[in-house]
């Protein structure tokens, strides 16, 4: 019998303006994400945004998955994450938007 686990997830779209800088951001933040039980459930590079109200067309779309909402809040407020974000994210991402947050049932 398969059991399901609920996870808290966020769908994010962003406009990556510096690929190397964004890669450094991902390399720095991913170990922290994993330590907290989080991961990228979906990670896409997109070439065209057909509809939307974003300031800049998204060229990256991803889903971050966390054990629960409080873990997500702890992740984004983590001092080490904030330092990595300030050093690499802010200068490599032109704009971003939280598209949705939701609970997702994951079969185990």
TACOR-V624872 format. One record per residue. N is the residue number from 1. SS is DSSP state (H for helix, E for strand, - for the rest). PSI is psi in radians with two decimals (NA if undefined). D_CENTER is the distance of its C-alpha to the mean C-alpha in Angstrom with 2 decimals. Layout:
BEGIN
n=N ss=SS psi=PSI d_center=D_CENTER
n=N ss=SS psi=PSI d_center=D_CENTER
END
This chain:
BEGIN
n=1 ss=- psi=2.37 d_center=31.37
n=2 ss=- psi=2.36 d_center=27.60
n=3 ss=- psi=2.73 d_center=25.79
n=4 ss=E psi=2.49 d_center=22.54
n=5 ss=E psi=2.31 d_center=19.98
n=6 ss=E psi=2.38 d_center=17.89
n=7 ss=E psi=2.69 d_center=14.25
n=8 ss=E psi=2.27 d_center=12.11
n=9 ss=E psi=2.68 d_center=9.05
n=10 ss=E psi=2.38 d_center=6.97
n=11 ss=E psi=2.14 d_center=7.14
n=12 ss=E psi=2.43 d_center=5.96
n=13 ss=E psi=2.47 d_center=8.52
n=14 ss=E psi=2.87 d_center=9.46
n=15 ss=E psi=1.80 d_center=12.64
n=16 ss=E psi=2.11 d_center=12.60
n=17 ss=- psi=-0.25 d_center=16.10
n=18 ss=- psi=1.73 d_center=16.57
n=19 ss=H psi=-0.77 d_center=15.52
n=20 ss=H psi=-0.75 d_center=17.05
n=21 ss=H psi=-0.70 d_center=15.52
n=22 ss=H psi=-0.63 d_center=11.94
n=23 ss=H psi=-0.72 d_center=12.96
n=24 ss=H psi=-0.68 d_center=14.32
n=25 ss=H psi=-0.87 d_center=11.24
n=26 ss=H psi=-0.73 d_center=9.40
n=27 ss=H psi=-0.61 d_center=12.78
n=28 ss=H psi=-0.66 d_center=13.07
n=29 ss=H psi=-0.44 d_center=9.96
n=30 ss=H psi=-0.74 d_center=9.80
n=31 ss=H psi=-0.61 d_center=13.20
n=32 ss=H psi=-0.76 d_center=12.41
n=33 ss=H psi=-0.83 d_center=9.58
n=34 ss=H psi=-0.69 d_center=12.30
n=35 ss=H psi=-0.53 d_center=15.02
n=36 ss=- psi=0.15 d_center=13.67
n=37 ss=- psi=0.26 d_center=13.55
n=38 ss=- psi=2.89 d_center=9.85
n=39 ss=E psi=2.92 d_center=8.56
n=40 ss=E psi=1.96 d_center=6.81
n=41 ss=E psi=-0.51 d_center=9.30
n=42 ss=E psi=2.43 d_center=9.13
n=43 ss=E psi=1.99 d_center=8.44
n=44 ss=E psi=2.52 d_center=10.95
n=45 ss=E psi=2.27 d_center=12.89
n=46 ss=- psi=2.59 d_center=14.99
n=47 ss=- psi=-0.30 d_center=18.35
n=48 ss=- psi=2.33 d_center=19.41
n=49 ss=- psi=2.00 d_center=18.36
n=50 ss=- psi=-0.59 d_center=21.35
n=51 ss=- psi=2.63 d_center=20.86
n=52 ss=- psi=2.91 d_center=18.83
n=53 ss=- psi=0.57 d_center=19.13
n=54 ss=- psi=2.61 d_center=16.55
n=55 ss=- psi=-0.69 d_center=18.10
n=56 ss=- psi=2.54 d_center=17.39
n=57 ss=- psi=2.35 d_center=16.82
n=58 ss=- psi=2.45 d_center=13.30
n=59 ss=- psi=0.01 d_center=13.39
n=60 ss=E psi=2.40 d_center=9.84
n=61 ss=E psi=2.34 d_center=8.29
n=62 ss=E psi=2.81 d_center=5.82
n=63 ss=E psi=2.15 d_center=5.79
n=64 ss=E psi=2.29 d_center=4.56
n=65 ss=E psi=2.30 d_center=8.23
n=66 ss=E psi=2.72 d_center=10.28
n=67 ss=- psi=-0.61 d_center=14.08
n=68 ss=- psi=3.02 d_center=14.52
n=69 ss=H psi=-0.66 d_center=13.63
n=70 ss=H psi=-0.59 d_center=15.43
n=71 ss=H psi=-0.71 d_center=13.48
n=72 ss=H psi=-0.78 d_center=10.21
n=73 ss=H psi=-0.73 d_center=12.52
n=74 ss=H psi=-0.68 d_center=13.99
n=75 ss=H psi=-0.92 d_center=10.91
n=76 ss=H psi=-0.36 d_center=10.11
n=77 ss=H psi=-0.06 d_center=13.91
n=78 ss=- psi=2.29 d_center=14.64
n=79 ss=H psi=-0.74 d_center=17.00
n=80 ss=H psi=-0.75 d_center=16.07
n=81 ss=H psi=-0.79 d_center=12.35
n=82 ss=H psi=-0.65 d_center=13.81
n=83 ss=H psi=-0.79 d_center=16.22
n=84 ss=H psi=-0.73 d_center=13.91
n=85 ss=H psi=-0.82 d_center=11.91
n=86 ss=H psi=-0.64 d_center=15.39
n=87 ss=H psi=-0.65 d_center=16.72
n=88 ss=H psi=-0.71 d_center=14.31
n=89 ss=H psi=-0.90 d_center=11.48
n=90 ss=H psi=-0.55 d_center=14.01
n=91 ss=H psi=-0.15 d_center=16.42
n=92 ss=H psi=-0.06 d_center=14.40
n=93 ss=E psi=2.10 d_center=12.48
n=94 ss=E psi=-0.71 d_center=15.10
n=95 ss=E psi=2.78 d_center=13.26
n=96 ss=E psi=2.82 d_center=10.14
n=97 ss=E psi=2.34 d_center=10.26
n=98 ss=E psi=1.95 d_center=8.97
n=99 ss=E psi=-0.74 d_center=10.89
n=100 ss=E psi=2.71 d_center=11.34
n=101 ss=E psi=2.51 d_center=11.05
n=102 ss=E psi=2.84 d_center=13.37
n=103 ss=E psi=2.46 d_center=15.03
n=104 ss=E psi=2.26 d_center=15.21
n=105 ss=E psi=2.14 d_center=18.26
n=106 ss=E psi=2.13 d_center=17.90
n=107 ss=E psi=2.49 d_center=21.29
n=108 ss=- psi=NA d_center=22.44
END
